[in-house]
Amino acid sequence: MTEIALDRTDYKIIKALEHNGRASNAWIAEQVNLSQSQCLRRIKRLEECGIIRGYRAQIDYEKMGYTVVAWTLVTISKDVPEARDNVTRYLQEQDQAVSVFGVTGDVDLMVEIRAKDMAAFSDFVVKGIYAHEQVVSTKSYIRLDTAKLNGGIIT
């Protein structure tokens, strides 16, 4: 993968968009001290090279009633050749599994889960993930609070 050279202004544009993805080009140009046309050209370049992958709404799931956030570590059977792919595919289809990551170490996957309550969380982990025939074990960590979320660009 080719690394793309970014300058200080590119980082400022990215930071502005991270802060407000709906900001107007005029506002961003003012924040980064560029003309609107120069700013728009830079944003288009960042989009075309894949640094800016898209724009989306940030949803407050707690206000929607999803109060439980947890991370479940999943160990998958080594005896079934396609087990990792099968379990990953299963998790990709589950709405409660909001993120699924392959990881190194003594587990295979780390799954971020959102649920309405502990009963729904437990039901999903026990009757869904752990019940999958190719899952060997699970270990869950429940979020207590959030100290930092979506930290932003690393410069």
C-alpha positions in Angstrom: 0.0 0.0 0.0 1.4 3.3 -1.0 1.6 6.0 1.6 0.2 9.4 0.5 2.2 12.5 1.3 0.1 14.9 3.3 1.1 18.4 4.4 0.0 20.4 7.4 -3.0 21.9 5.5 -4.3 18.4 4.5 -4.2 17.4 8.2 -6.1 20.6 9.1 -8.8 19.8 6.5 -9.1 16.2 7.8 -9.4 17.4 11.4 -12.1 19.9 10.4 -14.0 17.2 8.6 -13.7 14.8 11.5 -15.1 17.5 13.7 -18.0 18.3 11.4 -18.4 16.1 8.3 -21.3 18.4 7.2 -19.2 21.6 7.3 -19.4 23.7 4.1 -16.4 24.0 1.9 -16.4 27.8 2.6 -16.2 27.2 6.4 -13.4 24.6 6.0 -11.4 26.9 3.6 -11.7 29.7 6.2 -10.5 27.4 9.0 -7.4 26.2 7.1 -6.7 29.6 5.5 -7.2 28.5 1.8 -9.3 29.8 -1.0 -12.5 27.8 -1.5 -11.3 26.4 -4.8 -8.0 25.2 -3.4 -9.8 23.7 -0.4 -12.3 21.9 -2.6 -9.4 20.5 -4.8 -7.6 19.2 -1.7 -10.8 17.6 -0.3 -11.5 15.9 -3.7 -7.9 14.6 -3.8 -8.3 13.2 -0.2 -11.5 11.5 -1.4 -10.0 10.1 -4.6 -6.9 8.7 -2.9 -9.1 7.0 -0.3 -8.0 8.9 2.8 -11.6 10.3 3.1 -13.7 7.2 2.6 -17.0 8.7 3.1 -19.3 10.7 5.3 -21.8 9.4 7.8 -24.0 10.3 10.7 -22.7 9.7 14.2 -25.5 7.9 16.0 -26.0 8.1 19.8 -27.1 4.5 20.3 -27.7 5.0 24.0 -30.5 7.5 23.3 -32.0 4.8 21.1 -32.0 2.4 24.1 -28.8 0.4 23.4 -27.2 0.9 26.8 -24.8 -2.1 26.9 -21.5 -1.9 25.0 -19.2 -4.8 25.2 -16.2 -6.4 23.5 -16.3 -10.2 23.2 -13.1 -12.1 22.4 -13.8 -15.2 20.3 -11.6 -18.3 19.9 -12.4 -20.4 16.8 -11.9 -24.1 16.2 -8.6 -24.9 14.5 -9.9 -28.2 13.3 -12.3 -26.8 10.6 -10.4 -25.3 7.6 -13.0 -22.5 6.9 -14.0 -21.9 10.5 -12.6 -18.4 10.8 -14.3 -17.3 7.6 -17.6 -19.0 8.6 -17.7 -17.3 12.1 -16.7 -14.0 10.6 -19.4 -14.2 8.0 -22.0 -15.1 10.7 -21.0 -12.1 12.8 -21.1 -9.7 9.8 -24.7 -10.6 9.4 -25.6 -9.8 13.1 -26.8 -6.3 13.8 -25.7 -6.5 17.5 -22.1 -7.1 16.3 -21.2 -3.5 15.3 -17.5 -4.2 14.6 -15.6 -7.4 14.0 -11.8 -7.4 14.1 -9.4 -10.3 13.4 -6.6 -10.1 16.1 -3.3 -11.6 17.0 -2.7 -13.5 20.2 -4.6 -16.4 21.9 -8.0 -15.4 20.4 -9.1 -15.0 16.8 -11.7 -12.2 16.8 -12.7 -9.2 18.8 -16.3 -8.3 18.5 -17.9 -5.0 19.6 -21.5 -5.6 20.7 -24.3 -3.2 21.4 -27.4 -4.4 23.2 -30.5 -2.9 24.8 -29.8 -4.6 28.2 -27.7 -7.3 29.8 -30.4 -10.0 29.0 -30.2 -9.2 25.3 -26.4 -9.1 25.4 -26.2 -12.4 27.2 -28.7 -14.0 24.8 -26.7 -12.9 21.8 -23.4 -14.1 23.2 -24.6 -17.4 24.6 -27.3 -18.4 22.1 -25.6 -16.7 19.1 -21.8 -16.5 19.2 -21.0 -19.3 21.7 -23.6 -21.6 20.2 -21.9 -21.4 16.8 -20.5 -24.9 16.2 -17.1 -23.5 15.2 -16.6 -21.3 18.2 -14.5 -22.8 21.0 -14.8 -20.0 23.6 -15.8 -16.4 24.3 -14.7 -13.9 26.9 -16.5 -10.6 27.3 -15.7 -7.2 28.7 -18.5 -4.8 29.5 -18.0 -1.0 29.1 -18.3 0.9 32.3 -17.8 4.4 30.9 -16.2 6.2 28.0 -13.1 8.3 28.6 -12.4 9.0 25.0 -14.3 8.3 21.8 -13.2 8.7 18.2 -9.9 10.3 19.1 -9.3 12.0 15.7 -6.4 12.3 13.5 -2.9 11.3 14.6 -0.4 13.9 13.5 
